[in-house]
């Protein structure tokens, strides 16, 4: 496993920021790490990178335990934190050369030129970092994170401050990097996560509430919408009495849009409902929710 988090807990005073969480990220995976503000995402990422220590549990990166081998594991990790720390008075190329020297990279100039090109900084490399827009500062942070060719990338809100064109470019870069690296990718922009990741971990109040592929999460039993049309009139309160229905909304041409926690069971309940009311089901269609809806459901919003 490239990242293995096992029964990890982190507490600040009386608040448990992370509460006995476990998950694994496999080599070559790009995994979205989601959660509301204060859910424990950044704390977890800082523990994986060795910046803070868990109170309980064990974290391994590329088979090495972080607690006992912090330096060894940091060599295998590229980290872009949410608040990207940079030396603003330095020039872009100068800064990246300094980072390369920290990692002891041979042929540092060649490597710096490579990451400048990959992150779209060619036109900005001669500037001081304080002259750059927030989006370009993010690119500098990403360039610094990948300059030593790490096996694992931890990216905390990497597209913050980027315009739509820059987001597309960074998205393409992350997907390209994911071909031979393990990437844990945090973002509040769920459309961005869907575009980049095929698997998500959702944390809420310090607890993992979902850990599965995006497709299975969206089409799972606990996230369904059914559109149904009966052969006769049906009242809203009659439908709300059917077990398993959360919400109903009247659509066009007599169609009802129903939200449910279990779409497969509800289909059977609707058939029973139709028989009891001497009705036929003219049409019945199950559809998956968007990731945003699933996220809101799992985090209680």
C-alpha positions as CSV (number, residue, x, y, z in Angstrom):
1,X,0.0,0.0,0.0
2,X,1.3,3.5,-0.8
3,X,-0.7,5.0,2.1
4,X,-2.1,3.0,5.0
5,X,-3.9,4.7,7.9
6,X,-4.8,2.3,10.7
7,X,-7.1,3.3,13.7
8,X,-5.7,6.8,13.9
9,X,-6.9,9.3,16.4
10,X,-5.9,12.9,16.9
11,X,-7.3,15.1,19.7
12,X,-6.9,18.8,20.4
13,X,-7.8,19.6,24.0
14,X,-11.4,18.3,24.3
15,X,-12.1,18.0,20.6
16,X,-11.3,14.9,18.6
17,X,-10.2,16.1,15.2
18,X,-9.8,12.6,13.9
19,X,-11.5,9.7,15.6
20,X,-10.2,6.1,15.0
21,X,-10.1,6.3,11.2
22,X,-8.6,3.6,8.9
23,X,-8.2,3.6,5.1
24,X,-5.7,2.6,2.4
25,X,-4.7,4.2,-0.9
26,X,-3.2,1.9,-3.5
27,X,-0.4,2.7,-5.9
28,X,-1.6,4.5,-9.0
29,X,-4.9,5.7,-7.4
30,X,-6.1,9.3,-7.4
31,X,-8.4,9.4,-4.4
32,X,-10.5,12.4,-3.5
33,X,-10.5,13.2,0.2
34,X,-13.7,15.1,1.0
35,X,-15.4,16.6,4.0
36,X,-16.9,19.9,5.4
37,X,-14.7,22.5,7.0
38,X,-13.4,21.2,10.3
39,X,-14.1,17.5,9.4
40,X,-10.4,16.4,9.9
41,X,-9.1,16.5,6.3
42,X,-6.1,18.8,6.8
43,X,-5.2,17.2,10.2
44,X,-5.2,13.7,8.5
45,X,-3.0,15.0,5.7
46,X,-0.6,16.6,8.1
47,X,-0.3,13.3,10.0
48,X,0.4,11.4,6.8
49,X,3.1,13.8,5.9
50,X,4.6,13.6,9.3
51,X,4.1,17.3,10.2
52,X,2.0,16.3,13.3
53,X,1.9,13.0,15.1
54,X,-1.3,11.0,15.8
55,X,-2.2,10.3,19.5
56,X,-3.1,6.7,18.6
57,X,-2.9,4.4,15.6
58,X,-0.3,3.9,12.8
59,X,0.4,5.5,9.5
60,X,2.5,3.9,6.8
61,X,3.8,5.4,3.5
62,X,5.2,3.0,1.0
63,X,5.5,0.4,3.7
64,X,7.4,2.7,6.1
65,X,5.9,3.8,9.4
66,X,5.8,7.6,9.5
67,X,6.2,7.8,13.3
68,X,9.5,6.1,13.4
69,X,10.9,7.1,10.0
70,X,9.6,10.6,9.4
71,X,12.6,11.7,7.2
72,X,12.5,8.5,5.1
73,X,8.7,8.9,4.5
74,X,9.0,12.6,3.6
75,X,11.4,11.7,0.9
76,X,8.6,9.7,-0.7
77,X,5.9,12.4,-0.3
78,X,5.2,15.6,-2.3
79,X,2.9,17.9,-0.3
80,X,1.0,20.9,-1.3
81,X,-0.7,22.3,1.8
82,X,-3.9,24.3,1.7
83,X,-2.1,27.5,2.7
84,X,0.8,27.3,0.3
85,X,4.0,28.6,2.2
86,X,6.4,30.3,-0.1
87,X,9.4,32.7,0.2
88,X,7.7,35.6,-1.6
89,X,10.9,37.6,-2.0
90,X,12.6,34.9,-4.0
91,X,12.4,34.4,-7.8
92,X,10.4,31.4,-9.0
93,X,13.5,29.6,-10.5
94,X,15.6,30.5,-7.5
95,X,13.0,29.1,-5.1
96,X,12.7,25.8,-7.0
97,X,16.5,25.4,-7.2
98,X,16.6,25.8,-3.4
99,X,13.9,23.1,-3.0
100,X,15.8,20.9,-5.3
101,X,19.0,21.4,-3.2
102,X,17.1,20.4,-0.1
103,X,16.3,17.1,-1.7
104,X,19.8,16.6,-2.9
105,X,18.8,16.3,-6.5
106,X,21.6,15.8,-9.0
107,X,21.2,17.8,-12.3
108,X,19.1,20.3,-10.4
109,X,18.9,22.8,-13.2
110,X,17.5,20.2,-15.6
111,X,14.9,19.1,-13.0
112,X,13.9,22.7,-12.3
113,X,13.4,23.4,-16.0
114,X,11.3,20.2,-16.3
115,X,8.9,21.1,-13.4
116,X,8.6,24.7,-14.6
117,X,7.5,23.4,-18.0
118,X,5.1,20.8,-16.6
119,X,3.4,23.3,-14.3
120,X,3.0,26.0,-16.9
121,X,5.5,28.4,-15.2
122,X,7.7,29.1,-18.2
123,X,6.6,32.7,-18.6
124,X,6.8,33.4,-14.9
125,X,10.1,31.8,-13.9
126,X,12.0,35.1,-14.0
127,X,9.6,36.8,-11.6
128,X,9.6,37.2,-7.9
129,X,7.0,35.1,-6.3
130,X,5.3,38.1,-4.7
131,X,4.6,39.4,-8.3
132,X,2.5,36.3,-9.1
133,X,-1.2,35.8,-8.9
134,X,-2.6,33.4,-6.4
135,X,-3.1,30.8,-9.2
136,X,0.5,31.0,-10.3
137,X,1.7,30.7,-6.7
138,X,-0.3,27.5,-6.5
139,X,1.6,26.3,-9.5
140,X,4.9,27.1,-7.8
141,X,3.8,25.1,-4.8
142,X,2.8,22.1,-7.0
143,X,6.2,22.4,-8.8
144,X,8.0,22.2,-5.4
145,X,5.9,19.2,-4.4
146,X,6.8,17.1,-7.5
147,X,10.4,18.3,-8.0
148,X,11.9,15.2,-6.2
149,X,9.7,12.8,-8.2
150,X,7.9,11.4,-5.1
151,X,5.9,8.2,-5.1
152,X,3.0,9.8,-3.1
153,X,1.4,13.2,-3.6
154,X,-0.7,14.9,-0.9
155,X,-2.6,17.8,-2.5
156,X,-4.8,20.0,-0.2
157,X,-7.0,22.3,-2.3
158,X,-4.5,22.4,-5.2
159,X,-6.8,24.5,-7.5
160,X,-7.5,27.3,-5.0
161,X,-7.4,30.6,-6.8
162,X,-7.0,29.3,-10.3
163,X,-9.2,30.5,-13.2
164,X,-11.2,27.9,-15.2
165,X,-8.4,27.5,-17.9
166,X,-5.8,27.0,-15.2
167,X,-7.9,24.5,-13.4
168,X,-8.2,22.4,-16.6
169,X,-4.5,22.5,-17.0
170,X,-3.7,21.5,-13.4
171,X,-6.4,18.8,-13.6
172,X,-4.7,17.4,-16.7
173,X,-1.3,17.5,-14.9
174,X,-2.7,15.7,-11.8
175,X,-4.3,13.0,-14.0
176,X,-1.0,12.6,-15.8
177,X,0.9,12.4,-12.5
178,X,-1.6,9.8,-11.3
179,X,-0.4,7.3,-13.9
180,X,2.7,6.4,-11.8
181,X,2.0,8.1,-8.5
182,X,-0.4,7.7,-5.6
183,X,-2.4,10.9,-5.1
184,X,-4.6,12.0,-2.2
185,X,-6.5,15.0,-3.4
186,X,-8.6,17.3,-1.2
187,X,-11.0,19.8,-2.7
188,X,-14.3,21.5,-1.9
189,X,-15.1,21.6,-5.6
190,X,-16.9,18.3,-6.1
191,X,-17.1,18.7,-9.9
192,X,-13.3,18.9,-9.8
193,X,-13.1,15.7,-7.7
194,X,-15.4,13.9,-10.2
195,X,-13.2,15.0,-13.1
196,X,-9.9,13.9,-11.5
197,X,-10.7,11.0,-9.2
198,X,-12.3,7.6,-9.5
199,X,-12.4,6.9,-5.7
200,X,-13.4,9.1,-2.8
201,X,-13.0,9.0,1.0
202,X,-15.5,11.3,2.9
203,X,-14.8,12.3,6.4
204,X,-17.3,14.0,8.7
205,X,-16.7,15.1,12.3
206,X,-13.4,13.1,12.3
207,X,-15.0,9.8,11.2
208,X,-14.9,8.1,7.8
209,X,-18.5,8.0,6.4
210,X,-17.7,6.7,2.9
211,X,-14.8,5.0,1.2
212,X,-15.6,3.7,-2.3
213,X,-15.5,4.5,-6.0
214,X,-17.5,7.5,-7.1
215,X,-19.6,5.5,-9.4
216,X,-20.6,3.0,-6.8
217,X,-21.3,5.7,-4.3
218,X,-23.6,7.6,-6.6
219,X,-25.5,4.5,-7.7
220,X,-25.6,2.8,-4.3
221,X,-28.7,1.9,-2.4
222,X,-28.3,4.8,0.0
223,X,-28.4,7.5,-2.7
224,X,-31.3,7.1,-5.1
225,X,-33.9,9.1,-7.0
226,X,-36.9,7.4,-8.6
227,X,-39.2,9.0,-11.2
228,X,-42.5,7.3,-11.4
229,X,-45.8,7.9,-13.3
230,X,-49.1,6.2,-12.4
231,X,-52.1,5.6,-14.6
232,X,-54.3,7.7,-12.3
233,X,-54.1,10.6,-9.8
234,X,-52.1,10.1,-6.6
235,X,-51.9,12.5,-3.7
236,X,-48.6,13.6,-2.2
237,X,-49.5,12.5,1.3
238,X,-50.4,9.0,0.0
239,X,-46.9,8.7,-1.5
240,X,-45.2,9.9,1.7
241,X,-46.9,7.0,3.5
242,X,-44.9,4.5,1.4
243,X,-42.0,3.1,3.5
244,X,-38.6,4.3,2.3
245,X,-39.7,7.6,0.8
246,X,-37.8,10.6,2.0
247,X,-39.1,13.4,-0.2
248,X,-41.6,13.7,-3.1
249,X,-41.9,16.4,-5.7
250,X,-44.6,16.7,-8.4
251,X,-43.1,16.8,-11.9
252,X,-44.6,17.4,-15.3
253,X,-47.4,15.3,-16.9
254,X,-48.2,13.5,-13.7
255,X,-44.7,12.3,-12.9
256,X,-43.5,12.1,-9.3
257,X,-39.8,12.6,-8.4
258,X,-39.0,10.6,-5.3
259,X,-35.9,10.6,-3.1
260,X,-35.2,7.5,-1.2
261,X,-32.5,5.8,1.0
262,X,-33.0,2.5,-0.8
263,X,-34.1,2.6,-4.4
264,X,-34.2,-1.1,-5.0
265,X,-36.6,-1.8,-2.1
266,X,-38.7,1.3,-2.9
267,X,-39.4,0.0,-6.5
268,X,-41.1,-3.0,-4.9
269,X,-43.0,-0.8,-2.4
270,X,-44.3,1.4,-5.3
271,X,-45.6,-1.7,-7.1
272,X,-47.5,-2.7,-4.0
273,X,-48.8,0.8,-3.6
274,X,-50.1,0.8,-7.2
275,X,-51.9,-2.5,-6.6
276,X,-53.5,-1.3,-3.4
277,X,-54.9,1.8,-5.2
278,X,-55.9,-0.1,-8.4
279,X,-53.3,1.8,-10.5
280,X,-50.8,0.8,-13.0
281,X,-47.2,2.1,-13.1
282,X,-46.9,3.7,-16.5
283,X,-43.2,4.5,-16.1
284,X,-40.6,4.0,-13.5
285,X,-37.0,5.1,-13.8
286,X,-34.2,5.0,-11.2
287,X,-31.4,7.5,-11.4
288,X,-28.2,8.1,-9.5
289,X,-27.7,11.3,-7.5
290,X,-24.9,13.7,-8.2
291,X,-21.9,13.5,-5.9
292,X,-22.9,16.8,-4.3
293,X,-26.2,15.3,-3.2
294,X,-24.5,12.2,-1.8
295,X,-22.0,14.4,0.0
296,X,-24.7,16.6,1.6
297,X,-26.6,13.4,2.7
298,X,-23.6,11.8,4.3
299,X,-22.4,15.0,6.0
300,X,-25.9,15.9,7.3
301,X,-26.2,19.1,5.2
